[in-house]
Amino acid sequence: MQPRNMSMSGVVDLAAVKAAGEAKAKAEQARAESARQGGSGAGAGAAASGAVPPSALVIDVDEAGFERDVLQLSNEVPVVLDFWAEWCEPCKQLSPLLERLTVEAAGRVVLAKVDVDANQMLMQQFGIQGIPAVFAVVAGQVLPLFQGVVPEQQIRETLAQLVQVAEERFGLIGLQVDPGAEGAPAAAAAPPAGPYDALLEAAVVALDAGDLGGAVQAYKNVLADDPANMEAKLGLAQAELLSRVQHMNPQAVREAAAANPRDPQAQIAAADLDLVGGHVEDAFGRLVDTVRVTAGDERDAVRVRLLELFEVIGADDPRVSAARTALARVLF
């Protein structure tokens, strides 16, 4: 059976779909039905045994099995669709990355790979003009994610927002992965223990001296060796923010933002000033509103700056959590 109700004239408004409580009930019903039928696919394996091996998180999908393997499964877990072809060189870069990040997500998403050469009708129904093209299906609703090869960090952020929407809006908690199965993600390795104290101290000294370029470089030196170093990540975000605003004319920036509410660069500059001035919620709200009224590359530039400002404040801050939720609602 072919996918239904898949008009791709823009991002599907998931906010208009069922309330979270109804989605939870639907997900539970789908799990129970799948267990009774003993069907195939990732969802059925989860229902029958309680956990799935990592290999069940990456599946090949065709037109005949699309309803079962994607639409029905999307009532339990967000399904990411990877449209690819053997002759597509960019696909050979993107697909392994998607597979790795899917396994790392440990059941919060499933990756469904669609060979466009063998599934021309699916390609047409999704309105795909070029590959690789990546979509998501959540509770039967389709939305485009991105096209072409994009940086790993951007994919991670997109998947994180997708998971958040699936959990908060639709009650989808994903699949349980068997931790003992072959291919299960290993426990996170301890961060490398390096002599970072001197480098971090050098960054602080540079900041105190007003040498923002030196501080930025010192933090980057730490992150080059230890990308997960939270102190360096936070310091770098703060130093880069200060570098951006140090030569701004605050009055001119705010006048430009007030005169051009849909201008992404004007709003980005004003948000930087908001944050430096301690107006955290104003900065976040300004950029979320700008994401809402922009599209394409302009929208992406605003989204990226908002994520950078999240780094300045820190992921544990409740204002960041609230803004992430607001951003997810706008994007999805």
N, C-alpha and C positions, 0 to 999 in steps of 0.2 A: 504494500500500500504506500502511496506517495504522501509526502508531508502536506498538510492542509493549512489554510489560513496563513500563508507565508508571504504576504506582501512586504517587500523590502524597500519601500519608499521612505527610508529614513529609519532611525533607531526606534524600535518598538517601545512604547511607553509602558514599562512594567508596573508603574504605580497604579495604572488603571486596572490591573489584573486582580485576582482574588485577594482577599485579606489574608494575613499571615495565618490566622487560626484555621481558615478553610483550607489553605494550602497544606498545613500540617496534617489535617484529617485526610486529605487526598493522598499525601505521601504514605501515610500509614496504610490506607486502603490499597495502594499500588503494591506495597511490600507484601501484604497479606495475599493479594490475588496472585502475585508472582510466585509465592511459596506454594500455593495450592496447585498452580498449573505446572510448577517445576520447569518453567521455561528456561531458555538459554540467555546468555549475555551477562554483563557485569551485575546488573540489578538482581537477576535471578540467583546468581551465585551467592550474593550477600544474604538474600532472604532465606535460602536453603541452609546455609552453613553458618551464618552469623558473621562471617568474615570472608574477604576475597583476597586472592594473591595479587601482588603488584601487577602481574601480567594482565589481569582483568581490567586494569585501569586504562589501558591503551588498546583500542579495538579497531578493526576495519569494518566499515559500514558500506552497504550498497543500497540501491533503491528498494529492493524487495524487503530488506529488514529494517528500513529506516524508522517505521512506526514503532516497532518493538525496541530496537537497540538505541534509539535516540529519544523519540517523543515520550514513550512510556518511562524510560529510564530517567528522563529529566524531571519526573515527579519525585525522585529520590535524591538526585545529585545534579549539579550543573554539568551539562555536556558541552565540551568545547569541540567544535568542528574544524578540522584542518583539511582544506581542499588543496590537493597536491597532484603532481604527475611525475612519472619517472624521468621525463626529459627536462624537468624544471630544476635548474641549478639552484636558484634561491630556496626552493623547497627543501633541498638537501641540507641547507644550513638551518632552516627554521624547524623542520620536523623533529630532528633529534633533540633540539632545545625544548620544544613543547613536550616531548615525551619525558625528558628528564625532570622538568618542572612539575609535570603531572604526577610522576611517581613521588617526588618530594612532597607534594601536597597531601599525600597519604589518605586518599579517599575523599577529599573535599571537592575534587572535580574528576571527571572522566574525559579522556581524549578520544574522539571518534575520527578516524582518518578516512577521507573520501577521495578515491582515485577518480579524477574528473574524466579521464579517458574512458573509463568503464561505466561512468554514471553521468552521462551528458544531461539527462533530464533534471537531475538534482542541481547541476551547475546552472542550468537555465532558470529553474525555479527560484534559486537564490540570487539571480541577477548578477552573477560573477563575471567580471570583465577581464580579470587577470588573476594569476596565482603566484605565490601562495595567498590564500584568503582565509581568514579565521573568523568564525562566528561562535555564538554560544546559544544554547537552548536551556531555558529555565522554566520549569513548570509548563512546558509546551509552548512557551513564547520565545521567539527568535530575535536576536539582536546582533548586529555586526560588531566585531571587536577591532580588527585592523587588517590591513592588506600589505603584503610585502614583508621583508625581513626587518624587524625592529629590535632595538637593544634588549638584552635580557632583563635589565632592571625595569623597563617599561612593561614587559610581559608580566613580570612578577607583580607589579602594582596593579595591572589590569585584572589578573587572576584574583588578587586579594580583594579587590572591590567587588568582583563577581561573586566570590564566596560570601562576602559580607551581605550583599543584597539577597542572595539565596537564603541565608540563615535568617536575616531580620525580616524580610518581606514575605518569604514563602515557607519558612520553617524547615528548610532542607538542611539536614545535618550531614549528608554525604554517606559514604559507605565505610564500613569497618574493614580495615586492612589487616590481614594476618601478619603479625610482626615476625613470625618464624619462617614465613615462606621465602623461597629463593627470590632474590631481587628486591626484598624489602629494604627501604632506606635505612642505612646504618645510623646509629646514634651519632648525634653531632659531635664532631671531634673538638677537643679542647683547643681554644684559640692559641696560636703560637705565642710562646713566651719570649718576647724580645726586649731589648734594652730601650724601652719607649720613654722612660721617665725623662731622660735628657731631651729628647725631641719634643715631648709635650711641654716641658718647662721652657724650652726655646720658643715655642709658639706663644706661650703666655707672656714671656718677656717681650716678644715682638709686638704683641697686642698692646701691652702697656706703653710701649714706646711709639705707638702709632704706625708701626711698620706692618700694615695689613697684608701686603704682598708676602713679606717674610713669614707671617703667621700662617697664611694660606699654604705656602710651600711646606712649612714644617708639619702641618697636619696631613698634607698629602703624602709626605714621606712616611709617616706612620701607617697610613691606610694602604700604601703600596705594598707593605709587608703584612699588614693585618687588617684586611678590609672590614672586619666586624668590630673593630675597636670603637666602642660607643663614645668614649671621651673625645677621640679624634674626629669622629663624624659630627658630633655636636659642635665642637670647636670650629671645624671647617665651615659648617653651615653659618655659624655666627660671624666668622671672619669674612666670608663672602658677602653676607648681608651688609656688614659695615662698609665693605669696599664699594658696594653698589650705591650706597646713599651718601658717602662722604662728600661728593661734589655736587649733590643735588641742591637746587633752590626750592626749599619746601613750599613756599608760597606759590611759585610757578607750577610745581607739580600738582598741588591740590586744586589750583584753578583749572588746569588742563583736565584733571580727572572729573571735576564737577561739570565742565563744559562738554565733555565727551564721554558719557557714561557707558557707551558701547565700544570705546577704543581700548583694546586689550593692553597695549603698552602703557597707556596713561593710567589704567587701573592697577597694573602690575607695579609701576613706580610708586603710586600712592599707597599700595598695600605694604611695600617695603618700609615706607615712612611710618605707616600705622604701627607696624611691628616694633620698629626701633623706638617709637614713642610709647610703647607699652600697651597699645590698643590692639591686643591680640585678636579678640573676637571681631573687631571691626575689619582687621586685615583679612581674616579668613572669610568673613561674610561677603566682603567686597569681591574676592576672587571667585567664590562659589556663584555669586550673582552674575559675574562676568562669564563664567563657563556656561551658564544657562542661556545667555544671549549671543554666544559666538558659536562658530563651527569650524571644522577642518583644522588647519595648522594653527590658526589663531586660538581656537579652543584648547588645543594641545599645549600651546605655549603657556597659557594661563594655568592649566592643570599642573604642568610640571613645576611652575613657580610655587603653586600652593603646596605641593609635596615638599619642595625645598624649605618652605617656611615651617612645615610640620617638623622637619628635622631640627630647626632652630629651637623650637619649644620642647620637643621630646615626645616620643610616642605615648608615654604614660600620662601625659597631661589630659584631663577630661575635656578641655577645650579642643584638643586635637581629635579626640574620639568623636565628639559631636560634629566637628567639621568634616571628618571622614564620612560620617553617615550622611550628612547633607550633600557632600560631593557625589556619593554613590547614587543618591536619589536623582540628582540632576543628570548624571551620566547614563543611568540605566532606567 
